[in-house]
């Protein structure tokens, strides 16, 4: 099964390598203009209809922050399918799993801990609310972040590293840089998820719906799109260091038009001296630029 997936991905990458051309130059130049003058490093990757890849500043390793919760969700599906579990399988959430000083609506709703929650509900907390404790409970269940990293690598996507839990990243800002990706790897994983049968249809729809219902980042990719356009996405954001620099501000996902056409997009901002508002507006402007380009050149 894994070999079959890997060969599908090799074919996909091979096809993309011949598909860049004029779109890379045209849209790439527009995106460079959008990010010009910003006190930040901005990486962008877009794949149109599964066939044409455009990237800007793709050579860098960008801290992922909570965007890796999408990667984790795919590996959770792999794990439960291997183990004969399902989304209704319950996990004991101990009081010790509910870390303080981290974002966790799950903890706020269940402050005493020692309760059971289904894997499906934990994934909803992680993907929809970006709950850090729910994420780490899932990591604990599947054997840690390296299970997620190994799974992604086995799919043939190498330009990504996932070695840190949310708790580990909160221990030191330096740990946040250890979970990294190149923008192209982010959209390639998204395309692999959309185009291949990595899990059951029910599980695939579950992840898609959770990402479409995400409560975070409404001022980022979503803000650059018309209201009737569907976005399913995962955001990620860091704190600022003592110099006021924001390590990471990200948004990645896929956009579906009413006619069924789609594109995948990832925007990663690194070492930003801009305000959170400016970062969000920049991601929204990139989103709007890509959407307009897609409509002008691809919509039928």
C-alpha positions in Angstrom: 0.0 0.0 0.0 2.8 2.5 0.9 4.7 1.6 -2.2 1.6 2.3 -4.3 1.2 5.7 -2.7 4.8 6.5 -3.1 4.7 5.8 -6.9 1.5 7.9 -7.3 3.4 10.8 -5.6 6.5 10.3 -7.8 4.3 10.5 -10.9 2.6 13.6 -9.5 5.9 15.3 -8.7 7.2 14.4 -12.2 4.1 15.9 -13.8 4.5 19.1 -11.8 8.1 19.5 -12.9 6.9 20.0 -16.4 4.0 22.3 -15.5 5.5 25.4 -14.1 6.5 27.6 -17.1 4.7 30.9 -17.7 2.4 30.8 -14.7 5.5 30.6 -12.4 6.8 33.8 -14.1 3.6 35.7 -14.3 2.0 34.9 -10.9 5.4 34.7 -9.2 6.1 38.3 -10.3 2.7 39.5 -9.0 3.3 37.8 -5.6 6.8 39.3 -5.4 5.2 42.8 -5.8 2.7 42.0 -3.0 5.4 41.1 -0.5 7.9 43.7 -1.6 9.0 46.1 1.1 7.8 44.0 4.0 10.1 43.4 7.0 9.7 39.7 6.9 10.6 36.6 4.8 7.5 35.4 3.0 7.2 32.0 1.3 4.3 31.1 -1.0 3.4 27.9 -2.9 0.3 27.3 -5.1 -0.8 24.3 -7.2 -3.6 24.9 -9.7 -5.9 21.9 -10.4 -3.3 19.5 -9.3 -1.0 20.2 -12.2 0.8 23.6 -12.1 3.1 24.6 -9.3 4.1 28.2 -8.5 6.5 29.1 -5.7 8.1 32.2 -4.2 11.0 32.1 -1.7 10.6 28.3 -1.5 14.3 27.7 -0.7 13.9 28.4 3.1 12.8 26.3 6.0 9.7 27.9 7.6 8.6 27.2 11.1 5.3 25.4 10.9 3.7 26.2 14.2 0.1 24.8 14.3 -0.1 24.1 10.5 1.5 20.7 11.4 -1.9 19.7 12.9 -3.0 19.0 9.4 -0.1 16.6 8.9 -0.9 15.1 12.3 -4.5 14.5 11.3 -3.4 12.5 8.3 -1.1 10.4 10.4 -3.8 9.8 13.0 -6.0 8.3 10.3 -3.1 6.1 9.2 -2.5 5.0 12.8 -6.1 4.2 13.7 -6.7 2.3 10.4 -3.6 0.2 11.2 -4.7 -0.5 14.7 -8.3 -1.3 14.0 -9.6 1.8 15.7 -11.9 4.5 14.4 -13.0 8.1 15.0 -15.4 6.8 17.7 -12.5 5.2 19.7 -12.3 6.9 23.1 -9.0 8.1 24.8 -8.6 8.9 28.4 -7.5 12.5 28.9 -5.7 12.8 32.2 -5.5 15.9 34.3 -1.8 15.9 33.6 -2.5 16.2 29.8 -4.2 19.6 30.3 -1.2 21.9 30.3 -1.6 25.4 31.6 -0.4 28.5 29.8 -1.3 27.2 26.3 -4.3 27.6 24.1 -6.8 24.9 24.9 -10.6 25.3 24.7 -10.8 21.6 25.6 -9.1 22.2 28.9 -11.3 25.2 29.6 -14.4 23.1 29.1 -13.0 20.2 31.2 -10.7 21.8 33.7 -10.6 18.7 36.1 -9.4 16.3 33.4 -9.7 12.5 33.8 -12.4 12.2 31.1 -12.8 10.2 27.9 -13.0 11.8 24.5 -13.3 10.2 21.0 -10.4 10.5 18.6 -12.9 12.4 16.3 -13.6 15.0 18.9 -9.9 15.4 19.7 -9.3 16.0 16.0 -12.0 18.6 15.9 -10.5 20.4 18.8 -7.1 20.3 17.1 -8.1 21.2 13.6 -11.1 23.6 14.2 -9.9 25.3 17.4 -6.2 24.6 17.1 -6.2 23.2 20.6 -2.7 22.5 21.7 -3.6 20.0 24.5 -5.8 18.0 22.2 -3.0 17.9 19.6 -0.6 16.5 22.2 -3.1 13.9 23.5 -3.2 12.7 19.9 0.5 12.6 19.6 0.7 10.6 22.9 -1.8 8.1 21.4 0.1 7.5 18.1 3.6 7.5 19.5 4.8 11.1 19.2 5.5 13.6 16.4 8.1 11.4 14.8 5.3 9.0 13.8 3.8 11.9 11.9 7.1 12.9 10.3 7.8 9.3 9.3 4.4 9.0 7.7 4.8 12.2 5.7 8.3 11.1 4.6 7.0 7.7 3.5 4.6 9.5 1.2 7.6 10.9 -0.6 7.5 14.4 0.9 10.9 15.1 2.4 11.2 18.9 2.8 9.4 18.8 6.2 10.4 18.0 9.8 8.0 17.3 12.7 9.8 16.4 15.9 8.3 18.6 18.6 5.0 18.5 20.4 3.1 21.6 21.3 4.4 21.3 24.9 8.0 21.0 23.7 7.6 24.1 21.6 6.3 26.0 24.6 9.4 25.0 26.6 11.7 27.1 24.3 11.3 29.3 21.3 14.2 27.5 19.7 12.2 24.3 19.6 9.6 26.0 17.4 12.1 26.1 14.5 12.5 22.3 14.7 9.1 21.7 13.1 9.7 23.2 9.6 8.5 22.9 6.0 9.1 24.4 2.6 6.0 25.9 1.2 6.1 23.4 -1.8 6.0 20.5 0.6 3.0 21.9 2.3 0.9 22.1 -0.9 2.2 18.8 -2.1 1.0 17.1 1.0 -2.4 18.8 0.6 -2.6 17.7 -3.0 -1.6 14.1 -2.0 -4.4 14.1 0.5 -7.0 15.5 -2.1 -5.9 13.3 -5.0 -5.2 9.9 -3.4 -7.0 7.5 -1.0 -4.8 7.9 2.0 -7.8 7.0 4.3 -11.4 6.1 3.9 -13.8 8.5 2.2 -15.6 9.1 5.5 -12.3 10.1 7.2 -11.3 12.3 4.3 -14.5 14.2 4.4 -14.1 14.5 8.2 -10.8 16.3 7.8 -12.0 18.5 5.0 -15.1 19.6 6.9 -13.0 20.3 10.1 -10.6 22.4 8.1 -13.5 24.2 6.4 -15.0 25.0 9.9 -11.7 26.3 11.3 -12.3 29.2 13.7 -8.8 30.6 13.4 -7.3 32.9 10.7 -10.5 34.6 9.4 -8.4 37.6 8.6 -5.8 35.6 6.6 -6.4 33.5 3.5 -10.2 33.6 4.0 -10.2 37.4 4.0 -8.8 37.5 0.5 -11.7 35.4 -1.0 -15.3 36.1 -1.9 -17.8 34.9 0.7 -19.2 32.2 -1.6 -15.8 30.5 -2.1 -15.0 27.5 0.1 -11.7 27.5 2.0 -10.5 24.6 4.1 -7.3 25.5 5.9 -5.0 25.3 8.9 -3.2 28.3 10.4 -0.2 28.5 12.6 1.2 31.4 14.6 4.0 32.1 17.1 4.6 34.6 19.9 7.0 37.4 19.6 10.5 37.4 21.0 12.1 40.0 23.3 12.9 42.1 20.2 9.3 42.1 19.0 10.0 39.8 16.1 7.3 37.2 15.2 8.9 33.9 14.4 6.1 32.6 12.3 2.6 33.5 10.9 1.1 31.0 8.5 -2.0 29.8 6.7 -2.3 26.8 4.3 -5.3 25.0 2.7 -7.3 24.5 -0.4 -9.8 26.7 -2.2 -12.8 25.2 -4.0 -14.9 27.2 -6.5 -18.6 26.6 -7.1 -17.8 24.9 -10.5 -15.6 22.3 -8.7 -12.2 23.7 -9.7 -9.7 24.1 -6.9 -6.2 25.1 -6.0 -4.0 24.5 -2.9 -2.1 27.3 -1.3 0.4 27.8 1.5 1.7 31.1 2.9 4.5 31.1 5.5 5.8 34.3 7.1 9.0 34.1 9.0 10.9 36.5 11.3 8.4 39.3 10.8 9.0 42.8 12.2 5.5 43.7 11.0 2.5 43.8 13.2 0.1 40.9 13.4 -2.5 43.0 11.6 0.0 43.7 8.7 1.0 40.0 8.6 -2.7 39.0 8.3 -3.4 41.6 5.6 -0.3 40.4 3.7 -1.6 36.8 3.7 -5.1 38.1 2.6 -3.5 40.1 -0.2 -1.6 37.0 -1.4 -4.8 35.0 -1.2 -6.7 37.6 -3.3 -3.9 37.8 -5.8 -3.9 34.1 -6.3 -7.7 33.8 -6.5 -7.9 36.6 -9.1 -5.1 35.0 -11.2 -6.9 31.7 -11.0 -10.2 33.2 -12.1 -8.6 35.1 -15.0 -6.6 32.1 -16.3 -8.3 28.9 -15.3 -12.1 29.3 -14.7 -14.3 27.8 -17.4 
